[in-house]
Amino acid sequence: ELFNDGWSGNWGFVPFTKEEFDSDADALQFLVTEDFGIVVELDGAPQSFAIALPNLNEILADLNGRLFPFGWLRAILRYRSHQFKSARLLLLGTRKTLQKSATGGAIFLALIEEMRRRWAKFAVPHLEAGWVLESNADMRRPIEMFGGKVDKIHRIYEKRLTVGGGDEAMRMRDGVRATQLQDATS
């Protein structure tokens, strides 16, 4: 609910069903420890959250894709002993009703400070915040305020395709259906 509410204004957002969220939570439960998952509550209700992970590519790089027979053990030991220098902020969100309010700003800053406090023991110099939309100034401003810089940009382009447009497209579709029905009966 908190994720769907906080992300509902983002371009291309598709809400999670409870089943999808539970499935993803089950898959990540061994990776997301209390150090990497944070929820900020106000009056006992969750208002903001963050989920980050160590850079798994960095942890697995020298295993050459071989987790067996002992690569998996080395990967787990590296993960648990914090042998990584970078991490990725997977998800971060605040309830929509708080996003442009002073209370929301205070909650967001509390979330960032809690992340910094928990991660100080790891001495991780690089945190990548992925999927921050260029148009999302409310996210970009605090990231830049804390010293974050854009180091890569991914672009997604969209173009709607039509055949002749409007009624022509409907006739084409109906014509295809009619042809398919004729072929099926002959």
Z-matrix of the N, CA and C atoms (Angstrom, degrees):
N
C 1 1.446
C 2 1.532 1 110.95
N 3 1.334 2 117.20 1 -46.00
C 4 1.468 3 120.80 2 -179.27
C 5 1.525 4 110.64 3 -64.24
N 6 1.340 5 117.15 4 -43.43
C 7 1.465 6 120.76 5 178.34
C 8 1.525 7 110.36 6 -61.70
N 9 1.317 8 117.48 7 -51.54
C 10 1.467 9 120.99 8 -178.18
C 11 1.521 10 111.51 9 -59.66
N 12 1.323 11 117.45 10 -40.08
C 13 1.459 12 120.99 11 179.76
C 14 1.525 13 111.03 12 -68.08
N 15 1.319 14 116.84 13 -47.17
C 16 1.462 15 121.00 14 -176.37
C 17 1.517 16 114.22 15 -68.51
N 18 1.317 17 117.06 16 -29.82
C 19 1.466 18 121.00 17 -176.12
C 20 1.525 19 113.20 18 -99.14
N 21 1.316 20 118.66 19 -3.95
C 22 1.467 21 121.24 20 -171.55
C 23 1.525 22 114.05 21 -58.81
N 24 1.320 23 119.29 22 -23.96
C 25 1.461 24 121.18 23 -179.71
C 26 1.514 25 114.49 24 -88.52
N 27 1.327 26 118.73 25 -1.87
C 28 1.467 27 121.59 26 -178.07
C 29 1.523 28 111.70 27 -80.51
N 30 1.328 29 115.87 28 144.31
C 31 1.456 30 122.41 29 178.16
C 32 1.528 31 109.18 30 -58.46
N 33 1.310 32 116.89 31 133.88
C 34 1.455 33 122.13 32 175.05
C 35 1.518 34 114.44 33 76.13
N 36 1.325 35 117.64 34 7.35
C 37 1.465 36 120.40 35 -176.96
C 38 1.520 37 110.96 36 -65.62
N 39 1.324 38 115.77 37 133.77
C 40 1.460 39 122.88 38 173.47
C 41 1.526 40 106.07 39 -124.56
N 42 1.326 41 118.50 40 120.73
C 43 1.469 42 119.97 41 -176.25
C 44 1.528 43 112.46 42 -64.26
N 45 1.330 44 114.99 43 144.90
C 46 1.460 45 121.79 44 173.67
C 47 1.526 46 108.84 45 -76.33
N 48 1.320 47 116.39 46 141.00
C 49 1.459 48 119.36 47 166.74
C 50 1.526 49 106.53 48 -83.10
N 51 1.308 50 117.48 49 164.68
C 52 1.466 51 120.66 50 178.36
C 53 1.525 52 110.03 51 -60.86
N 54 1.323 53 117.19 52 -39.10
C 55 1.465 54 121.24 53 -179.19
C 56 1.529 55 110.97 54 -64.21
N 57 1.341 56 116.99 55 -43.54
C 58 1.466 57 120.87 56 178.61
C 59 1.528 58 110.84 57 -63.18
N 60 1.321 59 116.06 58 -44.19
C 61 1.459 60 120.23 59 -179.12
C 62 1.525 61 110.19 60 -63.79
N 63 1.333 62 117.34 61 -45.02
C 64 1.465 63 121.23 62 179.07
C 65 1.520 64 111.30 63 -61.71
N 66 1.335 65 117.04 64 -39.99
C 67 1.464 66 121.39 65 178.98
C 68 1.527 67 111.01 66 -63.81
N 69 1.333 68 116.99 67 -46.18
C 70 1.470 69 120.60 68 178.18
C 71 1.521 70 111.14 69 -64.75
N 72 1.328 71 117.22 70 -39.52
C 73 1.470 72 121.13 71 178.67
C 74 1.523 73 110.05 72 -62.71
N 75 1.328 74 117.75 73 -41.50
C 76 1.467 75 120.91 74 177.48
C 77 1.522 76 111.24 75 -62.30
N 78 1.339 77 116.37 76 -41.82
C 79 1.467 78 120.63 77 -178.61
C 80 1.526 79 111.72 78 -66.70
N 81 1.324 80 117.46 79 -32.88
C 82 1.471 81 121.39 80 -176.33
C 83 1.526 82 114.22 81 -95.00
N 84 1.322 83 118.40 82 -4.25
C 85 1.460 84 120.48 83 -171.70
C 86 1.528 85 113.61 84 -59.47
N 87 1.322 86 118.37 85 -28.36
C 88 1.461 87 120.05 86 -179.58
C 89 1.524 88 111.96 87 -84.33
N 90 1.331 89 116.90 88 -17.06
C 91 1.461 90 120.80 89 -179.23
C 92 1.523 91 113.03 90 -96.47
N 93 1.328 92 116.53 91 -35.28
C 94 1.464 93 120.07 92 -175.75
C 95 1.529 94 108.93 93 -93.05
N 96 1.325 95 115.54 94 99.09
C 97 1.461 96 120.74 95 176.36
C 98 1.523 97 108.38 96 -89.12
N 99 1.322 98 116.71 97 177.94
C 100 1.475 99 118.95 98 -179.35
C 101 1.521 100 112.10 99 -62.93
N 102 1.331 101 117.72 100 -21.36
C 103 1.463 102 119.81 101 176.54
C 104 1.522 103 111.73 102 -71.70
N 105 1.319 104 117.16 103 -27.17
C 106 1.460 105 121.16 104 -172.64
C 107 1.524 106 114.15 105 -103.60
N 108 1.311 107 117.67 106 -11.16
C 109 1.459 108 120.97 107 177.91
C 110 1.520 109 109.81 108 -122.01
N 111 1.311 110 117.22 109 125.43
C 112 1.464 111 121.73 110 -175.62
C 113 1.530 112 109.12 111 -130.62
N 114 1.323 113 115.81 112 135.79
C 115 1.461 114 121.86 113 174.07
C 116 1.527 115 107.33 114 -126.40
N 117 1.321 116 116.56 115 130.28
C 118 1.465 117 121.55 116 176.36
C 119 1.523 118 107.71 117 -103.68
N 120 1.326 119 115.71 118 127.80
C 121 1.459 120 121.11 119 -179.13
C 122 1.522 121 110.75 120 -110.55
N 123 1.304 122 115.20 121 152.59
C 124 1.460 123 122.86 122 173.90
C 125 1.521 124 106.22 123 -132.38
N 126 1.304 125 117.31 124 121.72
C 127 1.468 126 122.63 125 -176.66
C 128 1.529 127 111.55 126 54.95
N 129 1.328 128 116.83 127 38.46
C 130 1.458 129 122.17 128 176.29
C 131 1.515 130 115.67 129 80.01
N 132 1.325 131 118.41 130 1.43
C 133 1.473 132 121.31 131 -179.60
C 134 1.526 133 109.66 132 -114.27
N 135 1.348 134 118.22 133 135.52
C 136 1.469 135 120.51 134 179.77
C 137 1.527 136 111.32 135 -64.22
N 138 1.327 137 116.16 136 133.46
C 139 1.460 138 121.85 137 -177.45
C 140 1.525 139 113.05 138 -121.18
N 141 1.331 140 116.90 139 -26.85
C 142 1.463 141 121.15 140 -176.42
C 143 1.522 142 108.03 141 -152.62
N 144 1.330 143 116.41 142 153.65
C 145 1.460 144 119.53 143 -179.04
C 146 1.521 145 110.36 144 -150.61
N 147 1.319 146 114.97 145 160.06
C 148 1.467 147 121.58 146 174.00
C 149 1.520 148 108.02 147 -146.83
N 150 1.330 149 115.78 148 140.36
C 151 1.463 150 121.86 149 174.01
C 152 1.519 151 107.02 150 -131.13
N 153 1.324 152 115.46 151 124.48
C 154 1.462 153 121.31 152 178.73
C 155 1.522 154 108.58 153 -128.59
N 156 1.313 155 115.81 154 158.18
C 157 1.466 156 121.58 155 176.93
C 158 1.515 157 109.72 156 -137.45
N 159 1.329 158 116.73 157 146.66
C 160 1.460 159 118.97 158 170.53
C 161 1.524 160 109.28 159 -60.61
N 162 1.311 161 116.09 160 156.41
C 163 1.460 162 121.16 161 179.16
C 164 1.531 163 108.81 162 -69.94
N 165 1.321 164 116.11 163 102.09
C 166 1.466 165 120.71 164 -177.35
C 167 1.522 166 111.69 165 -66.39
N 168 1.331 167 117.92 166 -29.88
C 169 1.471 168 120.07 167 176.82
C 170 1.522 169 110.56 168 -60.63
N 171 1.310 170 116.13 169 -40.69
C 172 1.458 171 121.53 170 179.16
C 173 1.536 172 110.79 171 -65.03
N 174 1.314 173 116.99 172 -40.38
C 175 1.461 174 122.22 173 -178.90
C 176 1.525 175 111.26 174 -69.37
N 177 1.332 176 117.03 175 -35.40
C 178 1.469 177 121.47 176 -174.52
C 179 1.526 178 114.40 177 -97.02
N 180 1.324 179 118.35 178 -7.38
C 181 1.471 180 122.57 179 -169.04
C 182 1.522 181 114.50 180 -51.15
N 183 1.310 182 118.88 181 -49.88
C 184 1.467 183 119.71 182 -173.91
C 185 1.530 184 113.48 183 -84.58
N 186 1.325 185 117.90 184 5.25
C 187 1.465 186 120.65 185 177.16
C 188 1.525 187 111.54 186 -84.13
N 189 1.326 188 116.71 187 -7.47
C 190 1.464 189 122.64 188 178.61
C 191 1.527 190 112.69 189 52.78
N 192 1.328 191 116.20 190 36.29
C 193 1.457 192 120.27 191 177.74
C 194 1.513 193 114.34 192 76.46
N 195 1.318 194 117.66 193 6.48
C 196 1.475 195 120.92 194 -176.98
C 197 1.527 196 110.15 195 -103.63
N 198 1.305 197 116.04 196 104.33
C 199 1.461 198 119.75 197 176.86
C 200 1.526 199 111.67 198 -90.38
N 201 1.318 200 117.55 199 -14.72
C 202 1.463 201 120.56 200 -178.78
C 203 1.516 202 110.26 201 -119.39
N 204 1.323 203 120.32 202 144.18
C 205 1.455 204 124.64 203 7.02
C 206 1.536 205 114.25 204 -84.86
N 207 1.349 206 119.71 205 -26.76
C 208 1.468 207 119.51 206 -173.50
C 209 1.524 208 114.70 207 -121.06
N 210 1.326 209 118.05 208 1.38
C 211 1.462 210 120.77 209 -179.61
C 212 1.517 211 112.50 210 -61.00
N 213 1.324 212 117.66 211 -38.65
C 214 1.461 213 121.55 212 -179.82
C 215 1.521 214 111.35 213 -61.24
N 216 1.349 215 116.18 214 -37.42
C 217 1.461 216 120.37 215 179.48
C 218 1.530 217 110.70 216 -66.77
N 219 1.333 218 116.18 217 -43.09
C 220 1.472 219 119.60 218 177.57
C 221 1.523 220 110.70 219 -62.79
N 222 1.329 221 117.04 220 -40.75
C 223 1.467 222 120.65 221 179.68
C 224 1.530 223 110.71 222 -62.41
N 225 1.321 224 117.41 223 -45.18
C 226 1.470 225 120.83 224 179.63
C 227 1.521 226 111.01 225 -63.86
N 228 1.329 227 116.80 226 -43.28
C 229 1.470 228 119.78 227 179.61
C 230 1.522 229 111.29 228 -63.19
N 231 1.316 230 117.88 229 -41.39
C 232 1.472 231 121.30 230 177.90
C 233 1.521 232 110.57 231 -63.66
N 234 1.304 233 115.70 232 -42.54
C 235 1.470 234 120.62 233 -179.78
C 236 1.528 235 110.44 234 -63.35
N 237 1.316 236 115.94 235 -48.89
C 238 1.473 237 120.42 236 -176.77
C 239 1.520 238 112.98 237 -71.47
N 240 1.342 239 117.23 238 -28.31
C 241 1.472 240 119.68 239 179.62
C 242 1.526 241 111.04 240 -94.39
N 243 1.324 242 116.44 241 8.49
C 244 1.468 243 122.77 242 173.96
C 245 1.526 244 112.61 243 60.83
N 246 1.327 245 116.15 244 44.68
C 247 1.461 246 120.35 245 177.09
C 248 1.529 247 109.12 246 -91.04
N 249 1.309 248 115.57 247 70.24
C 250 1.458 249 121.62 248 177.20
C 251 1.514 250 108.09 249 -151.02
N 252 1.321 251 115.22 250 154.68
C 253 1.467 252 120.58 251 -177.06
C 254 1.528 253 112.78 252 -114.79
N 255 1.317 254 116.25 253 -5.04
C 256 1.459 255 118.93 254 -179.47
C 257 1.526 256 109.73 255 -144.36
N 258 1.322 257 114.19 256 159.96
C 259 1.463 258 120.59 257 -179.55
C 260 1.523 259 108.50 258 -146.71
N 261 1.323 260 114.67 259 168.93
C 262 1.463 261 120.15 260 -179.74
C 263 1.524 262 109.10 261 -128.57
N 264 1.308 263 114.91 262 129.87
C 265 1.454 264 121.40 263 174.32
C 266 1.525 265 106.39 264 -81.62
N 267 1.327 266 116.60 265 105.63
C 268 1.465 267 120.92 266 -175.80
C 269 1.522 268 111.89 267 -75.26
N 270 1.311 269 115.96 268 -49.05
C 271 1.460 270 120.78 269 -175.83
C 272 1.518 271 109.91 270 -140.70
N 273 1.310 272 114.80 271 143.06
C 274 1.459 273 121.35 272 175.61
C 275 1.513 274 106.08 273 -151.03
N 276 1.301 275 117.18 274 129.77
C 277 1.455 276 118.17 275 -179.13
C 278 1.511 277 112.34 276 -156.95
N 279 1.311 278 115.07 277 154.09
C 280 1.463 279 123.39 278 177.07
C 281 1.519 280 107.65 279 -132.11
N 282 1.302 281 115.42 280 143.93
C 283 1.456 282 120.41 281 178.66
C 284 1.525 283 111.23 282 -49.60
N 285 1.328 284 116.10 283 136.50
C 286 1.470 285 121.90 284 -174.36
C 287 1.534 286 112.51 285 -57.10
N 288 1.323 287 117.38 286 -38.86
C 289 1.472 288 120.39 287 -178.63
C 290 1.526 289 112.23 288 -65.05
N 291 1.334 290 117.49 289 -19.06
C 292 1.466 291 120.94 290 -178.44
C 293 1.523 292 113.27 291 -102.30
N 294 1.326 293 117.87 292 -8.88
C 295 1.461 294 120.83 293 -169.44
C 296 1.521 295 114.56 294 -60.62
N 297 1.262 296 120.03 295 -32.62
C 298 1.473 297 120.90 296 -177.84
C 299 1.525 298 111.31 297 -115.19
N 300 1.337 299 115.99 298 29.10
C 301 1.462 300 119.92 299 -178.24
C 302 1.529 301 110.69 300 -117.17
N 303 1.318 302 115.65 301 162.59
C 304 1.466 303 120.70 302 177.23
C 305 1.527 304 110.29 303 -63.46
N 306 1.331 305 117.32 304 -38.50
C 307 1.467 306 121.14 305 178.02
C 308 1.522 307 110.20 306 -63.01
N 309 1.331 308 116.41 307 -43.67
C 310 1.464 309 120.77 308 177.53
C 311 1.514 310 111.76 309 -61.71
N 312 1.330 311 116.99 310 -41.15
C 313 1.464 312 120.97 311 177.33
C 314 1.515 313 111.55 312 -62.28
N 315 1.336 314 116.61 313 -42.18
C 316 1.467 315 120.72 314 178.74
C 317 1.527 316 110.86 315 -65.40
N 318 1.333 317 116.28 316 -40.47
C 319 1.471 318 120.44 317 178.10
C 320 1.524 319 110.18 318 -64.47
N 321 1.329 320 116.27 319 -42.69
C 322 1.465 321 120.51 320 179.53
C 323 1.532 322 110.53 321 -62.05
N 324 1.327 323 117.18 322 -44.92
C 325 1.469 324 120.42 323 178.37
C 326 1.524 325 111.17 324 -63.84
N 327 1.335 326 117.51 325 -37.69
C 328 1.466 327 120.87 326 176.37
C 329 1.525 328 110.30 327 -62.98
N 330 1.314 329 116.62 328 -39.34
C 331 1.461 330 121.38 329 178.07
C 332 1.527 331 110.77 330 -63.47
N 333 1.327 332 117.07 331 -46.59
C 334 1.467 333 121.44 332 179.28
C 335 1.527 334 110.24 333 -62.05
N 336 1.321 335 117.23 334 -44.43
C 337 1.471 336 120.73 335 179.98
C 338 1.524 337 111.20 336 -63.37
N 339 1.326 338 117.16 337 -39.55
C 340 1.463 339 120.45 338 178.16
C 341 1.527 340 110.48 339 -66.01
N 342 1.336 341 117.09 340 -39.37
C 343 1.471 342 120.14 341 175.92
C 344 1.521 343 109.99 342 -61.03
N 345 1.321 344 116.47 343 -46.47
C 346 1.470 345 120.50 344 -179.41
C 347 1.528 346 110.68 345 -61.65
N 348 1.337 347 117.13 346 -41.84
C 349 1.463 348 121.03 347 -179.65
C 350 1.531 349 111.05 348 -63.28
N 351 1.334 350 116.30 349 -47.69
C 352 1.467 351 119.89 350 -178.35
C 353 1.522 352 112.01 351 -67.05
N 354 1.334 353 116.55 352 -35.73
C 355 1.455 354 119.81 353 -175.35
C 356 1.521 355 113.30 354 -87.36
N 357 1.328 356 119.06 355 -8.55
C 358 1.466 357 121.34 356 -179.70
C 359 1.522 358 110.75 357 -59.11
N 360 1.320 359 117.55 358 -36.13
C 361 1.470 360 120.71 359 -178.77
C 362 1.529 361 112.76 360 -68.25
N 363 1.335 362 117.44 361 -18.90
C 364 1.463 363 120.11 362 -179.86
C 365 1.517 364 112.66 363 -87.53
N 366 1.322 365 116.81 364 -16.23
C 367 1.474 366 122.06 365 -177.22
C 368 1.529 367 110.54 366 51.59
N 369 1.317 368 116.24 367 49.11
C 370 1.463 369 122.48 368 179.42
C 371 1.526 370 108.00 369 -89.84
N 372 1.346 371 117.11 370 110.99
C 373 1.464 372 118.91 371 -176.09
C 374 1.528 373 114.77 372 -79.46
N 375 1.337 374 117.86 373 -14.44
C 376 1.467 375 119.52 374 -173.65
C 377 1.525 376 110.01 375 -132.33
N 378 1.323 377 116.29 376 121.77
C 379 1.457 378 122.42 377 174.68
C 380 1.517 379 107.56 378 -122.85
N 381 1.310 380 116.08 379 120.12
C 382 1.462 381 120.75 380 179.34
C 383 1.520 382 108.90 381 -94.96
N 384 1.317 383 115.94 382 127.60
C 385 1.463 384 121.70 383 175.90
C 386 1.522 385 106.79 384 -102.36
N 387 1.306 386 116.92 385 101.67
C 388 1.452 387 120.75 386 -175.91
C 389 1.515 388 112.69 387 -87.10
N 390 1.308 389 117.01 388 158.28
C 391 1.453 390 125.48 389 175.75
C 392 1.527 391 112.94 390 59.05
N 393 1.310 392 116.96 391 40.25
C 394 1.460 393 120.22 392 171.83
C 395 1.522 394 106.07 393 -93.15
N 396 1.312 395 116.59 394 111.64
C 397 1.456 396 120.41 395 -176.66
C 398 1.521 397 110.93 396 -65.71
N 399 1.336 398 115.57 397 142.91
C 400 1.466 399 120.86 398 177.13
C 401 1.523 400 111.36 399 -55.94
N 402 1.310 401 116.19 400 -34.29
C 403 1.465 402 121.16 401 -177.47
C 404 1.533 403 112.85 402 -80.74
N 405 1.324 404 117.67 403 -5.62
C 406 1.463 405 121.54 404 -176.55
C 407 1.531 406 110.87 405 -91.86
N 408 1.321 407 115.68 406 72.55
C 409 1.474 408 121.14 407 -178.33
C 410 1.521 409 111.56 408 -62.31
N 411 1.334 410 117.39 409 -29.73
C 412 1.462 411 120.17 410 179.71
C 413 1.528 412 112.09 411 -65.08
N 414 1.310 413 118.17 412 -24.05
C 415 1.472 414 121.96 413 175.11
C 416 1.523 415 111.00 414 -93.41
N 417 1.322 416 115.81 415 -41.16
C 418 1.469 417 119.74 416 -175.79
C 419 1.525 418 112.05 417 -64.98
N 420 1.333 419 117.46 418 -41.08
C 421 1.468 420 121.20 419 -177.43
C 422 1.527 421 112.51 420 -57.27
N 423 1.345 422 119.88 421 -52.75
C 424 1.469 423 118.66 422 -179.96
C 425 1.528 424 112.86 423 -65.28
N 426 1.329 425 117.30 424 -34.59
C 427 1.468 426 119.38 425 178.02
C 428 1.522 427 109.32 426 -61.90
N 429 1.327 428 116.75 427 -45.70
C 430 1.468 429 120.91 428 178.63
C 431 1.527 430 110.78 429 -66.47
N 432 1.333 431 117.03 430 -35.17
C 433 1.460 432 121.61 431 178.88
C 434 1.535 433 110.88 432 -62.13
N 435 1.332 434 116.74 433 -33.90
C 436 1.462 435 121.53 434 178.81
C 437 1.528 436 111.97 435 -89.46
N 438 1.339 437 117.48 436 12.33
C 439 1.459 438 121.11 437 174.86
C 440 1.516 439 115.17 438 95.44
N 441 1.327 440 118.09 439 4.75
C 442 1.455 441 120.72 440 179.40
C 443 1.518 442 112.03 441 -70.51
N 444 1.328 443 115.96 442 145.77
C 445 1.464 444 121.88 443 179.50
C 446 1.529 445 109.06 444 -132.08
N 447 1.326 446 115.45 445 147.41
C 448 1.463 447 120.52 446 175.82
C 449 1.521 448 107.76 447 -72.32
N 450 1.336 449 116.96 448 122.98
C 451 1.465 450 117.66 449 176.71
C 452 1.522 451 112.64 450 -120.92
N 453 1.325 452 117.40 451 -5.54
C 454 1.467 453 120.41 452 171.42
C 455 1.515 454 108.75 453 -158.51
N 456 1.302 455 114.68 454 150.61
C 457 1.461 456 121.29 455 179.75
C 458 1.526 457 107.90 456 -129.42
N 459 1.311 458 115.43 457 129.29
C 460 1.464 459 121.54 458 174.19
C 461 1.522 460 106.66 459 -107.04
N 462 1.302 461 116.82 460 136.55
C 463 1.463 462 121.00 461 -179.97
C 464 1.528 463 109.69 462 -113.18
N 465 1.304 464 115.11 463 142.92
C 466 1.459 465 121.95 464 173.16
C 467 1.522 466 106.25 465 -125.42
N 468 1.316 467 115.87 466 125.80
C 469 1.460 468 120.62 467 179.93
C 470 1.515 469 108.88 468 -111.64
N 471 1.311 470 115.65 469 147.72
C 472 1.452 471 120.98 470 -179.54
C 473 1.523 472 108.83 471 -130.66
N 474 1.324 473 115.72 472 136.08
C 475 1.462 474 120.36 473 174.85
C 476 1.523 475 107.31 474 -142.98
N 477 1.288 476 115.29 475 126.80
C 478 1.459 477 119.99 476 178.40
C 479 1.524 478 108.52 477 -82.51
N 480 1.307 479 115.99 478 134.17
C 481 1.456 480 121.25 479 -179.52
C 482 1.523 481 109.43 480 -110.17
N 483 1.322 482 116.02 481 131.52
C 484 1.461 483 120.41 482 174.70
C 485 1.520 484 107.95 483 -134.08
N 486 1.314 485 114.63 484 155.13
C 487 1.454 486 120.25 485 176.25
C 488 1.514 487 106.67 486 -105.26
N 489 1.316 488 117.36 487 103.55
C 490 1.446 489 121.20 488 179.31
C 491 1.521 490 114.10 489 71.08
N 492 1.297 491 118.23 490 -17.54
C 493 1.458 492 122.49 491 176.06
C 494 1.511 493 113.33 492 76.10
N 495 1.282 494 116.57 493 158.19
C 496 1.461 495 126.33 494 171.76
C 497 1.508 496 115.77 495 46.33
N 498 1.361 497 115.51 496 -128.58
C 499 1.459 498 122.05 497 -175.56
C 500 1.521 499 111.56 498 -61.59
N 501 1.331 500 116.39 499 -33.81
C 502 1.468 501 120.88 500 178.79
C 503 1.531 502 110.34 501 -59.09
N 504 1.327 503 115.54 502 -44.11
C 505 1.465 504 119.61 503 180.00
C 506 1.524 505 110.27 504 -64.09
N 507 1.340 506 117.79 505 -39.59
C 508 1.460 507 121.14 506 178.53
C 509 1.526 508 110.32 507 -64.70
N 510 1.350 509 117.40 508 -42.99
C 511 1.467 510 120.28 509 178.24
C 512 1.520 511 110.22 510 -61.91
N 513 1.342 512 116.29 511 -41.99
C 514 1.464 513 119.67 512 179.44
C 515 1.527 514 109.15 513 -61.19
N 516 1.328 515 116.78 514 -45.44
C 517 1.454 516 120.32 515 -178.89
C 518 1.520 517 109.86 516 -62.70
N 519 1.348 518 116.91 517 -46.24
C 520 1.458 519 120.57 518 179.90
C 521 1.524 520 110.63 519 -64.31
N 522 1.331 521 116.71 520 -36.49
C 523 1.457 522 120.95 521 177.92
C 524 1.521 523 111.47 522 -64.32
N 525 1.303 524 116.40 523 -39.31
C 526 1.470 525 120.50 524 178.24
C 527 1.516 526 109.25 525 -65.42
N 528 1.317 527 116.99 526 -42.61
C 529 1.462 528 119.85 527 179.12
C 530 1.525 529 110.50 528 -63.22
N 531 1.328 530 116.22 529 -43.36
C 532 1.462 531 119.77 530 -179.68
C 533 1.521 532 109.88 531 -61.86
N 534 1.319 533 117.00 532 -42.55
C 535 1.461 534 120.99 533 178.90
C 536 1.521 535 110.38 534 -62.82
N 537 1.321 536 116.44 535 -42.37
C 538 1.459 537 119.66 536 -179.95
C 539 1.524 538 110.74 537 -64.13
N 540 1.332 539 116.79 538 -39.70
C 541 1.459 540 119.71 539 178.93
C 542 1.522 541 110.82 540 -66.51
N 543 1.341 542 117.68 541 -41.71
C 544 1.456 543 120.98 542 178.89
C 545 1.522 544 110.16 543 -62.61
N 546 1.330 545 117.22 544 -43.76
C 547 1.459 546 120.39 545 179.97
C 548 1.524 547 111.08 546 -62.80
N 549 1.314 548 116.81 547 -37.21
C 550 1.463 549 120.99 548 -177.57
C 551 1.525 550 111.28 549 -70.12
N 552 1.346 551 117.28 550 -29.53
C 553 1.463 552 119.99 551 -177.54
C 554 1.517 553 112.58 552 -91.44
N 555 1.351 554 118.52 553 -16.04
C 556 1.458 555 118.59 554 -177.13
C 557 1.503 556 112.24 555 -84.06
